[in-house]
Amino acid sequence: MGSSGDGRDRCSGRGAEPVRRGSSAASRPVGQSHCGAVKPPKPAALSRRGLLQRGLWLGLALGVVGCLAPTLPLPPPDKPDIEGPDPRGYVTLSGYVPRRAMASALNTETGEIAGQVTGEDGYYRFQLQAQIGDELLFWYDRETERSPSVRVTVREP
């Protein structure tokens, strides 16, 4: 172990000394050759469990960062088409918003709110009590976000 193929000792270049009883390699500290040189430690191989733990921590860290990243705001809706008012004093609002959103309108004069949850096509059509000249705010909600509102005024038909 400590000698080269020609019988010479690698540490001193002298001839290799025979191992005597009581002075075997077992009496040397671990990691030390017979001439006292310290061998570099072997690189630790990652176990399968260690790799799984590192992967789990990396996934959790990326998930937290992804949850904290801001989302893009919803775009404002197009102004709704307004029909009426009818003889009962209601206007009908219709148009399109993103699918499965809640389209809503507020009459700023009366404080009345009306709305409708849209289907897969995003089409809405609902009535709100309003008179000519009333100002309406229209917006939509999707999951936990709200779009900016748009202002419309009820005009004569």
C-alpha positions in Angstrom: 0.0 0.0 0.0 2.8 2.5 0.8 5.3 1.2 -1.8 5.5 1.6 -5.5 5.8 -1.4 -7.8 9.7 -1.3 -7.6 9.8 -1.9 -3.9 10.5 1.7 -3.0 8.5 3.6 -0.4 6.4 6.4 -1.9 6.9 8.7 1.2 10.7 8.6 1.5 11.9 7.0 -1.7 13.7 4.3 0.4 13.1 0.7 0.3 9.8 -0.3 1.9 10.0 -1.5 5.4 8.3 -4.8 6.3 5.3 -4.4 8.6 6.2 -5.6 12.1 3.9 -7.2 14.5 2.3 -4.6 16.8 2.9 -1.8 14.2 0.3 -2.7 11.7 -1.8 -0.3 9.7 -4.5 -0.7 12.3 -2.5 1.3 14.8 -2.4 4.4 12.6 -5.1 7.0 12.8 -7.8 6.8 10.2 -7.0 8.7 7.0 -3.2 8.6 7.6 -0.8 6.6 5.6 2.2 4.7 7.1 4.5 7.7 6.6 2.2 10.2 8.3 0.7 11.9 5.2 -3.0 12.7 5.6 -5.2 11.4 2.8 -7.9 13.8 1.5 -11.4 12.8 2.6 -13.6 11.2 -0.1 -16.4 13.5 -1.3 -19.7 12.6 0.5 -22.2 11.1 -1.9 -25.7 12.4 -1.6 -28.1 9.7 -0.5 -31.5 9.3 -2.2 -33.1 10.7 1.0 -30.8 13.7 0.9 -31.7 14.4 -2.7 -35.4 14.1 -1.9 -35.1 16.5 1.0 -33.2 19.1 -1.1 -35.8 18.8 -3.9 -38.7 19.2 -1.4 -37.1 22.4 0.1 -36.4 23.8 -3.3 -40.0 23.1 -4.4 -41.3 24.8 -1.2 -39.1 27.8 -1.7 -40.2 28.2 -5.3 -43.9 27.8 -4.3 -43.6 30.5 -1.7 -41.9 32.9 -4.1 -44.6 32.1 -6.7 -47.4 32.9 -4.3 -45.9 36.2 -3.3 -45.4 37.3 -6.9 -48.0 39.9 -7.9 -50.6 38.9 -10.5 -51.6 41.1 -13.4 -54.7 43.2 -12.7 -57.9 42.5 -14.5 -58.5 44.7 -17.5 -61.5 47.1 -17.3 -64.7 45.9 -18.9 -66.1 47.3 -22.1 -69.0 49.7 -21.5 -72.3 47.7 -21.4 -75.0 48.1 -24.0 -77.9 49.9 -22.2 -81.6 49.5 -23.2 -84.4 51.6 -21.7 -85.5 52.7 -19.3 -88.7 50.6 -19.6 -92.1 51.8 -18.3 -91.3 50.2 -14.9 -88.1 52.3 -14.6 -85.5 49.6 -15.3 -82.6 49.6 -17.8 -81.2 46.4 -19.2 -77.4 46.1 -19.3 -75.8 43.5 -21.6 -72.4 42.6 -23.0 -69.4 40.3 -22.4 -66.9 39.9 -19.6 -64.4 37.0 -19.0 -66.2 33.7 -18.6 -67.5 32.7 -15.2 -67.2 36.2 -13.9 -69.7 38.2 -11.8 -70.8 41.3 -13.8 -72.2 44.1 -11.6 -73.5 47.6 -11.8 -74.2 50.3 -9.3 -76.6 53.2 -9.8 -74.8 56.0 -8.0 -78.0 58.0 -7.7 -80.0 55.3 -5.9 -77.4 53.0 -4.4 -79.0 50.0 -6.0 -76.7 47.2 -7.2 -77.6 44.4 -9.6 -75.5 41.8 -11.4 -75.2 38.3 -12.9 -72.7 35.4 -12.9 -71.7 34.7 -16.5 -71.4 31.3 -18.1 -68.7 29.9 -20.3 -69.3 32.5 -23.0 -69.0 35.5 -20.6 -72.3 36.9 -21.7 -74.4 38.9 -19.2 -77.9 40.5 -19.4 -79.6 41.9 -16.3 -81.8 44.8 -15.2 -81.2 47.7 -12.8 -83.5 50.4 -11.7 -82.4 53.7 -13.3 -83.7 56.8 -14.9 -82.4 58.9 -17.8 -79.4 60.9 -16.6 -78.4 58.4 -13.8 -74.7 57.5 -13.6 -73.9 53.8 -13.4 -70.6 52.2 -12.4 -70.0 48.8 -14.1 -67.3 46.2 -13.2 -66.8 42.5 -12.9 -65.3 40.2 -10.3 -63.3 37.0 -11.2 -62.3 34.7 -8.4 -60.8 37.1 -5.8 -60.0 40.0 -8.1 -62.1 43.0 -9.1 -61.7 44.9 -12.4 -61.6 48.7 -12.5 -65.1 50.1 -13.0 -66.3 52.1 -16.0 -68.8 55.0 -15.7 -71.8 55.1 -18.0 -74.8 57.5 -18.1 -78.3 56.4 -18.9 -79.3 58.2 -22.1 -82.7 58.6 -23.8 -83.5 55.6 -26.0 
